[in-house]
């Protein structure tokens, strides 16, 4: 099929721009007169390929057309990093958009949504289609106009929250009996919806959105005003938490990042001196706040799980390394973190509307996705969304060199070894991308390079505004970019010719992440599109991924370690890291399964009462 489309595309080069536009409009008319899209596919894909040649100066390769066919058939296309997934997406997007029922291309962040809409938009417009982009912030009318376009780019978060806001506009009663009050959830009841339906969604970085982000439901909050006793209780709980002994007064489950008071701990909390404002506080509520204070202190770390911006707690997404503006932890945990950091405590939020990522994307009549790392998640993708994974071959053979993993006894020894390797690689004229697990880790390594006089750039949740500038310079000779997972997906580092001659981009992964797929994404920044490149992992027994291991077991392992003179351990220790990573993958998979089960039960209960399954009526 791809070969036939290539031949048809070559023949279209003779057409004038006006004839190309006319043919695009004729296809649209055919689609709307119920000609099956499968019959229109060869002509539509050939038109998009020729439009790309005229607008961008390059065309789809055969493998990209194969990927486009898999996407039309409703698959997740696994295409290796650098194989041009953004351009591939234009093929099924154009074809489905011909129906005039809307086509949404879902990306992992606003930066990529805006970039892709700007760069790919002219391809569609040359063929008579319109393109919109959803960004944060945007007013309702702007959003409505963007969704009215033939093709709309946006993030899963923005599109998902618009879905919930539209449900609030319509009201909670399926028959239209109940309507929320004016301003409920920040939405005016009775206002026209901004979205126009759910026909086709194409999810870029499908495993990140459909799997990793699916552990957290999308929730529109309902503000519950703070009272003086509540604020006092939150502050006092932090002080009380510091006076409790681990494994005596409470138990902390590192894998779930949750703390629970023992009977001894409950008695100790009850006997502690308290401000008079807390005299009438319910005992169970007091215990709950102390447990959340313990969880905030032991399970949530500043500059790893969150950053403080303008005296506000902003959550950092573990899988993407980006700030999650407007997101809050539930059940008082967010307020506990605010109390820990001594910043103003915001009002707790109830739920006005909620939906899981799994339930939201199953609303679409047609769903497809692209990613470089889908095979490991193929069973979950099929079970949850009913979609298969198709592996698409690369256009050119991958010539990435994978260097042996180095494991160190301590975090400091590892960081010094990384710094030495950076200096060595810079001397060879290579460009370097150093992946770190958190904001704190990226800045600690930066300080070490500063001491050695090595210039570097940091790309993390603090510097997201400079992302485009930092990425544009990352492929220069001797350039060092230290990044969190922000550089792990959708980032195309273009190499300077001298870097390509010197061996390409070298990626240093300073930790294993909670999923092997995230590691593959980082490594995939090197050796793209047949370029040379290399990667290497540097690990230590002080790494963050091991924080789920019981402290006493970790201490035993550290004592049994027998490092060499450089502090380096045998590669046999790699088994510990891989088994921990597999444990976390199983845990997160179980969390997603439980979340989906709870959502299903909740939806069934709402529907029995004739209510909208996505809205909450209680405050």
ABEGO torsion letter per residue (X at the ends): XAAAAAAAAAAAAABBAAAAAAAAAAAAAAAAAGBBAAAAAAAAAAAAAAAAAAAAGBBBBAAAAAAAAAAAAGBBBBBBBGAGAAAAAAAAAAAAAAAGAEBBBBBABAAAAAAAAAAAAAAAAAAGBBBBBBBOBBBAAAAAAAAABABBBBBAAAAAAAAAAAAAAAEABAAGABBBBBGBGGBBBGBBBABAEBABBBBBGAAAAAAAAAABBBBBBBBBBBBAAAAAAAAAAAAAAAABBBGAABBBBAAAGBBBBBAAAAAAAAABBBBAAAAABBAAAAAAAAAAAAAAAAABBBGAABBBBGGBBBBBBAAAGBBBBGBBBBGGAAAAAAAAAGBBBBBBBBBABBBBAAAAAAABABBBBBBABAAAAAAAAAAAAGBBBBBBBBABBBABBBBBBBBBABAAAAAAAAAAAAAAAAAAGBBBBBBBABAAAAAAAAAAAAAAGBBBBBBBAAAAAAAAAAAAAAABBGBBBBBBAAAABGBBBBBBAAAAAAGEBBBBBABBBABAAAAAAAAAABGBGGBBEBBBBBBBAABAAAAABBAAAAAAAAAABBBBAAGBBBAAAAAAAAAAAAAAAAAAAAAAAAAAAAAAAAAAAAAAAGBBAABBABX
